[in-house]
């Protein structure tokens, strides 16, 4: 990717992992509120894996932003795919807390001896969302392996 691509348009974060667990186990870990809190480090309020469900996460506020992440389930196909919006930030903030209107997609694929989990967090507008893109890029790389560890406790 060249510098021009990084400075304009949107970018996505992609994390791919293969876990030695059935898709049903990974799905349960992805969609249980109590387990989501453990792997993500934020408690979902109002979450259900059903299209149209609106829910929130609360994180550290920044500037004029109250720290609330507003989400809506766009797609939920059990054991295969979970997609939801991830909107946050405030127009008065630059950097951390800048307006963010993105989509998080989890794709589960059965593979030999387990499940491939692919996370795609898309829609980062650069340079406006530089801080979120960098922080969340590193964050998702830590969070996704936790999904596998917690799923291992569910087998």
C-alpha positions in Angstrom: 0.0 0.0 0.0 1.4 3.4 -0.9 1.4 6.7 1.1 -1.4 8.1 -1.1 -3.7 5.2 -0.2 -3.0 5.7 3.5 -3.8 9.4 3.4 -7.2 9.2 1.6 -10.1 6.8 1.4 -10.9 4.2 3.9 -8.8 1.5 5.5 -9.6 -1.8 7.2 -8.1 -3.9 10.0 -7.9 -7.6 9.2 -7.0 -10.3 11.7 -7.1 -14.0 10.8 -6.7 -16.8 13.3 -7.4 -20.5 13.3 -8.6 -22.1 16.5 -8.9 -25.8 17.5 -12.6 -25.4 18.3 -15.8 -26.0 16.5 -17.6 -23.0 14.8 -20.4 -23.4 17.3 -18.0 -22.9 20.2 -16.4 -19.8 18.6 -19.9 -18.4 17.8 -21.0 -18.9 21.5 -17.8 -17.0 22.6 -18.5 -14.2 20.1 -22.2 -13.8 21.0 -22.4 -14.3 24.8 -22.5 -11.0 26.6 -20.5 -12.3 29.5 -17.9 -13.9 27.3 -17.7 -10.7 25.0 -16.9 -8.7 28.1 -13.9 -11.1 28.8 -12.4 -11.1 25.4 -13.1 -7.5 24.4 -12.7 -5.9 27.8 -15.9 -3.9 27.4 -19.4 -5.0 28.4 -22.1 -4.9 25.7 -25.4 -3.4 26.8 -28.4 -4.6 25.0 -26.6 -7.1 22.7 -28.4 -10.0 21.0 -27.1 -11.7 17.9 -30.1 -10.7 15.9 -30.3 -8.4 12.9 -31.5 -4.9 13.9 -30.5 -5.2 17.5 -28.9 -1.9 18.8 -26.4 -2.1 21.6 -23.6 -0.1 23.1 -20.1 -0.5 24.6 -18.6 2.0 27.1 -14.9 2.9 26.9 -12.7 5.7 28.2 -14.2 9.1 27.2 -12.0 11.5 25.3 -12.6 15.3 24.9 -16.2 16.0 23.9 -16.8 12.2 23.3 -18.6 10.4 26.1 -16.8 7.1 25.4 -20.0 5.3 24.2 -19.7 3.1 21.1 -23.1 2.7 19.3 -23.6 -0.5 17.5 -26.3 -2.2 15.4 -26.3 -5.8 14.3 -26.4 -5.8 10.5 -26.1 -9.6 10.0 -26.1 -12.6 12.4 -25.8 -16.1 10.8 -25.2 -18.5 13.6 -21.8 -20.2 13.5 -20.9 -18.3 10.3 -21.0 -14.5 10.4 -21.6 -11.6 12.7 -21.6 -8.1 11.4 -22.3 -4.9 13.3 -21.8 -1.2 13.0 -19.3 0.6 15.3 -20.0 4.3 15.6 -18.4 6.6 18.1 -16.6 9.9 18.7 -17.5 13.5 18.5 -17.1 16.1 15.8 -15.2 18.5 18.1 -12.5 15.9 18.8 -9.3 15.5 16.7 -7.4 12.2 17.2 -8.7 10.0 19.9 -12.5 10.4 20.0 -12.8 11.7 16.4 -16.0 10.6 14.7 -15.9 7.0 13.7 -18.5 5.2 11.5 -17.2 1.7 10.9 -18.3 -1.9 10.5 -17.0 -5.0 12.4 -17.3 -8.3 10.6 -16.5 -11.7 12.1 -16.4 -14.6 9.6 -16.2 -18.2 10.8 -15.2 -21.0 8.5 -14.9 -24.6 9.4 -11.4 -25.9 8.7 -9.7 -29.2 9.4 -9.5 -29.6 13.2 -11.2 -26.3 14.0 -12.4 -22.9 12.9 -10.8 -20.0 11.0 -12.0 -16.7 12.4 -11.5 -13.6 10.2 -12.1 -10.2 11.7 -12.5 -7.3 9.4 -13.0 -3.8 10.9 -13.7 -1.6 7.9 -14.5 2.1 7.2 -11.6 4.0 8.8 -11.3 7.4 7.1 -7.7 8.5 7.1 -6.2 10.8 8.2 -9.3 11.7 10.4 -9.4 8.3 12.1 -5.6 7.7 12.3 -5.5 7.4 16.1 -8.4 4.9 16.1 -7.0 2.9 13.2 -3.6 2.6 14.9 -4.9 1.9 18.4 -7.6 -0.5 17.2 -5.3 -2.3 14.8 -3.1 -3.2 17.7 -6.0 -3.9 20.0 -7.8 -6.4 17.7 -4.5 -8.3 17.3 -4.6 -8.8 21.1 -8.3 -9.4 21.4 -8.8 -12.0 18.7 -6.5 -14.6 20.3 -8.4 -14.1 23.5 -11.5 -15.4 21.7 -9.7 -18.7 21.1 -8.5 -18.9 24.7 -12.0 -18.3 26.1 -13.5 -20.7 23.6 -11.1 -23.3 24.9 -12.8 -23.0 28.3 -16.2 -23.7 26.7 -15.3 -27.1 25.0 
